[in-house]
Amino acid sequence: MTLVVVLADRLRAVRERRGLTQVEAVARMPGSIKRGYLNDIEKGRRTNLTIEMLARIGRAYGMTVGELLDGVDYPLDDDAPAPESG
């Protein structure tokens, strides 16, 4: 499972727990996105989400980006270089 799919599942689950349809969710983000775009996000077909877009979605759900991402666990690639401290 990719990070995009993990995040997509989380976003859909949060929306559903809030009792919102996709139409209701995008109505809380006037001018931001269309229902089809939110559907693509929730299906994992959008791989270029920005922090700004996550903030808009979070606001529509009454959450911060941190709260929205809480529980999104994804193992890092063991072969990836460790971040440099500095």
MODELLER restraints for C-alpha pairs under 7 A, 6 or more apart:
rsr = mdl.restraints
at = mdl.atoms
rsr.add(forms.Gaussian(group=physical.xy_distance, feature=features.Distance(at['CA:3:A'], at['CA:74:A']), mean=6.20, stdev=0.5))
rsr.add(forms.Gaussian(group=physical.xy_distance, feature=features.Distance(at['CA:4:A'], at['CA:44:A']), mean=5.59, stdev=0.5))
rsr.add(forms.Gaussian(group=physical.xy_distance, feature=features.Distance(at['CA:4:A'], at['CA:47:A']), mean=6.23, stdev=0.5))
rsr.add(forms.Gaussian(group=physical.xy_distance, feature=features.Distance(at['CA:5:A'], at['CA:44:A']), mean=5.02, stdev=0.5))
rsr.add(forms.Gaussian(group=physical.xy_distance, feature=features.Distance(at['CA:6:A'], at['CA:72:A']), mean=6.66, stdev=0.5))
rsr.add(forms.Gaussian(group=physical.xy_distance, feature=features.Distance(at['CA:7:A'], at['CA:72:A']), mean=6.39, stdev=0.5))
rsr.add(forms.Gaussian(group=physical.xy_distance, feature=features.Distance(at['CA:8:A'], at['CA:41:A']), mean=5.99, stdev=0.5))
rsr.add(forms.Gaussian(group=physical.xy_distance, feature=features.Distance(at['CA:8:A'], at['CA:42:A']), mean=4.39, stdev=0.5))
rsr.add(forms.Gaussian(group=physical.xy_distance, feature=features.Distance(at['CA:8:A'], at['CA:43:A']), mean=6.08, stdev=0.5))
rsr.add(forms.Gaussian(group=physical.xy_distance, feature=features.Distance(at['CA:8:A'], at['CA:44:A']), mean=5.27, stdev=0.5))
rsr.add(forms.Gaussian(group=physical.xy_distance, feature=features.Distance(at['CA:9:A'], at['CA:42:A']), mean=6.39, stdev=0.5))
rsr.add(forms.Gaussian(group=physical.xy_distance, feature=features.Distance(at['CA:10:A'], at['CA:72:A']), mean=6.94, stdev=0.5))
rsr.add(forms.Gaussian(group=physical.xy_distance, feature=features.Distance(at['CA:11:A'], at['CA:42:A']), mean=6.42, stdev=0.5))
rsr.add(forms.Gaussian(group=physical.xy_distance, feature=features.Distance(at['CA:12:A'], at['CA:42:A']), mean=5.58, stdev=0.5))
rsr.add(forms.Gaussian(group=physical.xy_distance, feature=features.Distance(at['CA:15:A'], at['CA:61:A']), mean=6.75, stdev=0.5))
rsr.add(forms.Gaussian(group=physical.xy_distance, feature=features.Distance(at['CA:18:A'], at['CA:61:A']), mean=6.99, stdev=0.5))
rsr.add(forms.Gaussian(group=physical.xy_distance, feature=features.Distance(at['CA:22:A'], at['CA:35:A']), mean=5.98, stdev=0.5))
rsr.add(forms.Gaussian(group=physical.xy_distance, feature=features.Distance(at['CA:22:A'], at['CA:38:A']), mean=6.96, stdev=0.5))
rsr.add(forms.Gaussian(group=physical.xy_distance, feature=features.Distance(at['CA:23:A'], at['CA:35:A']), mean=5.85, stdev=0.5))
rsr.add(forms.Gaussian(group=physical.xy_distance, feature=features.Distance(at['CA:25:A'], at['CA:60:A']), mean=6.29, stdev=0.5))
rsr.add(forms.Gaussian(group=physical.xy_distance, feature=features.Distance(at['CA:26:A'], at['CA:33:A']), mean=6.38, stdev=0.5))
rsr.add(forms.Gaussian(group=physical.xy_distance, feature=features.Distance(at['CA:26:A'], at['CA:34:A']), mean=6.34, stdev=0.5))
rsr.add(forms.Gaussian(group=physical.xy_distance, feature=features.Distance(at['CA:26:A'], at['CA:35:A']), mean=6.07, stdev=0.5))
rsr.add(forms.Gaussian(group=physical.xy_distance, feature=features.Distance(at['CA:28:A'], at['CA:60:A']), mean=5.19, stdev=0.5))
rsr.add(forms.Gaussian(group=physical.xy_distance, feature=features.Distance(at['CA:29:A'], at['CA:56:A']), mean=6.71, stdev=0.5))
rsr.add(forms.Gaussian(group=physical.xy_distance, feature=features.Distance(at['CA:29:A'], at['CA:60:A']), mean=6.18, stdev=0.5))
rsr.add(forms.Gaussian(group=physical.xy_distance, feature=features.Distance(at['CA:40:A'], at['CA:46:A']), mean=5.84, stdev=0.5))
rsr.add(forms.Gaussian(group=physical.xy_distance, feature=features.Distance(at['CA:54:A'], at['CA:65:A']), mean=6.20, stdev=0.5))
rsr.add(forms.Gaussian(group=physical.xy_distance, feature=features.Distance(at['CA:55:A'], at['CA:64:A']), mean=6.69, stdev=0.5))
rsr.add(forms.Gaussian(group=physical.xy_distance, feature=features.Distance(at['CA:55:A'], at['CA:65:A']), mean=5.45, stdev=0.5))
rsr.add(forms.Gaussian(group=physical.xy_distance, feature=features.Distance(at['CA:58:A'], at['CA:64:A']), mean=5.43, stdev=0.5))
rsr.add(forms.Gaussian(group=physical.xy_distance, feature=features.Distance(at['CA:58:A'], at['CA:65:A']), mean=5.75, stdev=0.5))
rsr.add(forms.Gaussian(group=physical.xy_distance, feature=features.Distance(at['CA:58:A'], at['CA:68:A']), mean=6.12, stdev=0.5))
